[in-house]
Amino acid sequence: MSRNRRLTLLVGVLALALSASACSGGSKSDGGSASAPAATGSFDLKSVCPSTVAVQSNWFPESEHGAVYQLVGSGYKVDAGRKRLTGPLVAGGKSTGVQIEIRAGGPAVGFQPTAALMYQDSSITLGMMQSDELVQYSKTQPTVAVVAPLDLDPQVLMWDPASHPDWHTIADIGQSNAKVLYFQTGTYMEYLIGSGILRRSQVDGSYDGSPSAFVASGGKIAVQGYATNEPYTFEHEVRAWRKPVAFQLVTDTGYPNYANTLSVRADRKAKLASCMQRLVPIIQQGQADFMANPGPAIDLILKANDAYKTGFVYSKPNAQFAVEQMRRLGIVANGKDNTVGNFETARIQRLISIVSPIFTGQKKAIKANLAPTDIVTNEFVNTSIGLKS
């Protein structure tokens, strides 16, 4: 699951001496303090949104979070102790009249699920969640996703193409006796097993995030990762490997997950509706602007990570690679239409059909008769906002 995201970069830095990123900054505040011009009309959030729009992310700052870091204006401050960055929320460089606070997740919050954090702390406006998590917590901590900055989940299984020249897909792995390492909490793995793509006898849920087992096997095993990260780090930063890896997106096997959806608590959706009506299009445009010119937001992401001093290794080339992968693989895309950030309800229905029996088998109660509209909505999405070709 997302709360276990990229432990490779935490454990691996010790196990295999990953190259440290050369990030500058780390100061508590941005050097630029000039006020942005005030936004008007639909970009004015002061009258409809909380004075601080708090976004709980699911990991440390990274390019996959570009849509929200794109909205941070000059004069931001970094709270290194609490792993939070706060600054003016801007739309097209203009102040919206409110602040945005982006909170790191994963290890920064003891790996607590975003849904749990949102129900513990009502000051969180938006939480970053996978769509299968929306299903999982639909009864106990229900949330509704209001925008999908990523169209596809970058989750992959990867392998050494030199050791396995006959592997081209995840299904090919399932035709072998090779071991597959993964985090045991990954719901997608139960789908791969249940659908017969992989066999339970070959999967190993003891993956601790370190590249050491993959390297020690000489590339004979397969391991989970993210298309936006591990292909770069294994080839360029894992000193004991430094060779290309091959991979396939799990979504290409038929698991229609959305990653990093931005969600509100279901019981606060009505109260936040006026805010979301204006904020969601700003987030959509923020993602489009980030993909067109990611440099400034990447610099901010690197400064935040440097200030947090957590051991999370994230270099500028890695961040740039992530953007290139998101473009190339359609991880950020307009989907089947010309809109960025909206949901395909049929796709959500397929996901519900896949994961509901999995959660039932794990004795995780989900909402009875769950429908796509219970966990996602397009009502705030501006259909005229999309990525430019």
C-alpha positions, -999 to +999 in steps of 0.1 A: +000+000+000+010+036-003+020+040+033+049+016+026+060+036-004+096+035-014+113+021+016+139+010-009+153+045-006+154+044+032+167+009+039+188+007+007+208+038+015+224+018+043+224-016+028+239-007-006+253+028-003+229+046-025+243+078-039+231+108-019+213+135-037+229+169-038+200+190-026+206+226-016+185+247+007+170+234+040+163+268+054+131+273+074+117+299+049+118+308+013+141+336+004+115+353-018+089+371+004+072+393-022+034+390-020+017+376-051-010+396-066-045+388-054-066+364-074-102+373-082-134+355-091-132+317-092-096+318-080-105+336-048-107+309-021-107+331+010-145+333+013-151+296+007-121+275+019-104+271+053-077+297+059-052+269+055-059+241+031-040+212+047-030+183+024-019+151+040+003+133+015+012+096+015+050+099+014+078+124+015+078+151-012+083+137-047+074+145-083+042+124-081+030+152-057+037+179-082+001+191-085+000+204-049+036+217-047+029+236-079+004+257-058+029+269-032+039+305-036+068+326-024+073+331+013+067+295+022+081+281+054+093+246+062+087+230+096+114+204+096+103+189+129+068+182+119+077+175+082+054+202+068+056+230+043+033+260+045+029+289+021+005+310+001-018+290-021-014+305-056-032+299-088-013+310-119+011+329-097-018+348-080-027+346-043-060+329-036-062+345-002-055+312+018-025+292+027-016+256+017+001+232+041+015+200+026+023+173+052+046+144+046+033+109+051+047+074+053+075+073+079+068+109+089+035+098+104+045+063+116+030+048+084-005+056+095-031+054+067-042+087+054-078+079+061-070+073+098-051+106+100-080+125+084-104+111+111-079+119+139-073+155+127-102+175+113-078+203+102-068+181+072-087+193+042-075+168+016-059+134+019-038+116-007-051+080-011-050+051-035-085+042-049-083+007-035-078+024-001-110+044-007-128+010-009-110-005+021-119+023+045-154+030+030-172+018+061-149+026+090-133+059+078-152+069+046-136+094+022-146+107-012-119+115-039-125+148-056-097+148-081-072+123-096-039+141-105-025+107-117-045+087-142-026+055-136-009+039-106+029+037-112+031+004-092+052-022-111+068-056-108+104-054-122+131-079-132+165-081-147+161-084-185+196-100-189+186-128-165+151-132-180+152-123-217+119-143-222+100-121-196+080-093-211+050-092-188+040-100-152+022-130-166+056-143-179+069-142-143+039-164-133+050-190-158+083-194-140+094-206-106+110-173-097+103-157-064+085-124-063+092-100-034+065-075-023+052-057+007+027-079+023+001-051+026-002-047-012-038-054-022-028-057-059-009-089-051-040-107-039-055-097-073-025-111-092-028-143-073-065-146-074-066-140-112-040-167-118-013-143-131+010-153-102+010-183-079+009-179-041+037-204-038+061-180-056+053-147-039+071-136-008+056-108+013+087-102+034+101-074+012+117-048+035+124-022+008+161-029+004+175-037-030+199-062-014+179-093-020+174-085-057+211-077-061+222-108-041+201-130-064+219-117-094+186-105-108+170-139-107+140-128-086+113-102-093+105-073-070+079-047-066+087-010-073+074+021-090+079+030-127+087+066-116+115+056-092+133+022-091+142+019-128+162+051-123+177+043-089+187+007-098+204+018-129+221+050-116+222+050-078+224+014-065+261+010-067+260-028-064+237-030-095+239+000-119+222-018-148+188-014-164+158-032-151+126-042-170+091-038-156+054-039-163+028-017-147+004-036-125-025-016-140-017-033-174-027-067-159-062-054-153-060-038-119-075-003-125-062+015-095-059+053-093-029+065-073-026+096-051-063+107-054-071+138-033-100+131-010-122+147+016-139+130+045-173+118+034-190+136+064-173+169+054-180+168+017-211+190+018-194+215+041-164+217+018-184+217-015-181+255-021-144+253-015-139+222-037-158+239-065-131+264-068-101+245-055-103+213-076-100+232-109-069+250-094-054+216-086-062+204-122-045+234-137-016+230-112-010+195-125-011+207-161+013+235-153+036+212-134+038+187-163+045+216-187+073+231-165+082+210-135+115+227-126+103+252-100+081+227-081+109+200-083+133+225-067+108+231-039+103+193-034+140+188-031+144+217-006+116+202+016+132+168+015+166+183+023+152+202+053+134+171+067+167+152+069+150+118+071+174+097+050+150+097+021+173+099-009+157+118-038+180+134-063+171+160-089+177+135-118+154+110-101+127+137-098+131+147-134+130+110-145+097+106-126+081+134-147+095+119-179+080+085-169+047+100-160+045+116-195+058+086-214+036+059-197+005+080-194+006+080-156-004+116-158-028+120-188-061+132-199-075+097-199-101+090-226-111+126-229-095+160-228-097+164-191-071+159-164-081+148-130-115+132-135-125+096-127-140+069-150-168+055-129-168+022-148-132+018-139-140+024-102-168-001-105-143-027-118-120-020-090-148-024-064-157-057-080-120-069-078-111-058-043-144-063-024-140-101-021-103-096-012-112-074+017-141-097+027-116-126+028-093-105+050-122-097+073-120-060+065-155-046+065-164-023+036-196-003+030-226-025+020-236-022-017-207+002-023-211+022-055-185+043-073-203+075-063-197+066-027-160+070-030-153+093-060-170+123-076-164+144-107-188+171-096-160+196-089-139+188-119-137+214-147-138+194-179-122+222-199-088+217-181-065+192-195-029+185-205-016+202-236-002+178-263 
